[in-house]
Amino acid sequence: MATLEQLPDTDFEEWLAFWHGQQSPMSEAIQPRCRYVRNLVVRALEPGQPAWRGIVEEAWPSANHVTDPMLFYCAGGDPDVMSANITTMLDHVTKLTDLDTLRSMTMSEWIMKTVGT
């Protein structure tokens, strides 16, 4: 999960269009995620809380995809491809949010089932 704050002095509609029209498709092209859910935040519920504009839920095929940069950036073992994909990601993300305010949290999902009746 990642939280995004809108860059200061950016127009909200342009920021939103960039997130949906450029950032999301670019990240889909260079990352092997299996789920990507964008949540727009309209306002903080209490004064003084972070000025989040978005909460992104992402899921990956395996834990290895999160810990191995070659897998995370679809580099196929090629350091040049990995470097180019990291550069592309950073170029886009810094147009979307300030890296000092970006928060990313790794979580797990557990699906509980009952066996038998």
GURO-462872 format. One record per residue (C-alpha): residue number from 1; residue in three letters; y, x, z. Coordinates in steps of 0.25 Angstrom, whole numbers, always signed. Example, Ala and Ser with C-alpha at 12.3 -4.5 7.8 and 13.67 -1.06 7.14 Angstrom:
  resi  resn     yy     xx     zz
     1   ALA    -18    +49    +31
     2   SER     -4    +55    +29
This chain:
  resi  resn     yy     xx     zz
     1   MET     +0     +0     +0
     2   ALA    +14     +5     -3
     3   THR    +28     +0     +1
     4   LEU    +40     +1     -9
     5   GLU    +54     +1     -6
     6   GLN    +64     -2    -17
     7   LEU    +73    +10    -21
     8   PRO    +87     +8    -16
     9   ASP    +97     +5    -27
    10   THR    +86     -1    -36
    11   ASP    +87    -15    -41
    12   PHE    +76    -23    -36
    13   GLU    +72    -30    -49
    14   GLU    +71    -16    -56
    15   TRP    +63    -10    -44
    16   LEU    +53    -22    -45
    17   ALA    +52    -21    -60
    18   PHE    +49     -6    -59
    19   TRP    +39     -8    -48
    20   HIS    +31    -19    -56
    21   GLY    +34    -14    -70
    22   GLN    +33     +1    -69
    23   GLN    +28     +6    -56
    24   SER    +16     -3    -55
    25   PRO    +11     -1    -69
    26   MET    +13    +14    -68
    27   SER     +5    +15    -55
    28   GLU     -6     +7    -61
    29   ALA     -7    +16    -73
    30   ILE     -8    +29    -64
    31   GLN    -16    +24    -52
    32   PRO    -30    +18    -50
    33   ARG    -26     +7    -41
    34   CYS    -35     -5    -41
    35   ARG    -24    -15    -34
    36   TYR     -9    -15    -34
    37   VAL     -1    -26    -28
    38   ARG    +14    -26    -27
    39   ASN    +21    -33    -16
    40   LEU    +36    -36    -17
    41   VAL    +43    -36     -4
    42   VAL    +55    -45     -3
    43   ARG    +60    -41    +10
    44   ALA    +57    -35    +24
    45   LEU    +53    -45    +34
    46   GLU    +61    -38    +45
    47   PRO    +74    -30    +45
    48   GLY    +72    -15    +44
    49   GLN    +59    -15    +38
    50   PRO    +56     -6    +25
    51   ALA    +63    -11    +12
    52   TRP    +49    -13     +5
    53   ARG    +50    -19     -9
    54   GLY    +36    -18    -12
    55   ILE    +22    -16     -6
    56   VAL    +11    -11    -15
    57   GLU     -4    -13    -12
    58   GLU    -13     -4    -20
    59   ALA    -28     -1    -20
    60   TRP    -36    +10    -26
    61   PRO    -50    +11    -31
    62   SER    -54    +20    -19
    63   ALA    -48    +29     -8
    64   ASN    -50    +41    -17
    65   HIS    -40    +35    -26
    66   VAL    -30    +35    -15
    67   THR    -33    +50    -10
    68   ASP    -35    +57    -24
    69   PRO    -22    +58    -32
    70   MET    -31    +60    -45
    71   LEU    -37    +47    -43
    72   PHE    -24    +40    -37
    73   TYR    -16    +44    -50
    74   CYS    -27    +42    -60
    75   ALA    -27    +57    -64
    76   GLY    -41    +59    -67
    77   GLY    -41    +73    -61
    78   ASP    -29    +77    -70
    79   PRO    -18    +83    -61
    80   ASP     -8    +82    -72
    81   VAL    -11    +67    -73
    82   MET    -10    +65    -58
    83   SER     +3    +73    -57
    84   ALA     +9    +64    -69
    85   ASN     +4    +51    -62
    86   ILE    +10    +55    -48
    87   THR    +23    +59    -55
    88   THR    +23    +45    -62
    89   MET    +20    +38    -49
    90   LEU    +31    +45    -42
    91   ASP    +41    +43    -53
    92   HIS    +39    +28    -52
    93   VAL    +37    +26    -37
    94   THR    +51    +33    -35
    95   LYS    +57    +23    -44
    96   LEU    +51    +12    -36
    97   THR    +53    +17    -21
    98   ASP    +58    +28    -13
    99   LEU    +46    +37     -9
   100   ASP    +51    +39     +5
   101   THR    +50    +24     +7
   102   LEU    +36    +22     +0
   103   ARG    +25    +19     +9
   104   SER    +11    +19     +5
   105   MET     -1    +15    +14
   106   THR    -16    +17    +11
   107   MET    -24     +5    +16
   108   SER    -38     +0    +15
   109   GLU    -43    -14    +11
   110   TRP    -56    -19    +17
   111   ILE    -63    -32    +12
   112   MET    -72    -38    +23
   113   LYS    -83    -47    +19
   114   THR    -94    -54    +27
   115   VAL   -108    -52    +23
   116   GLY   -117    -65    +23
   117   THR   -114    -78    +30
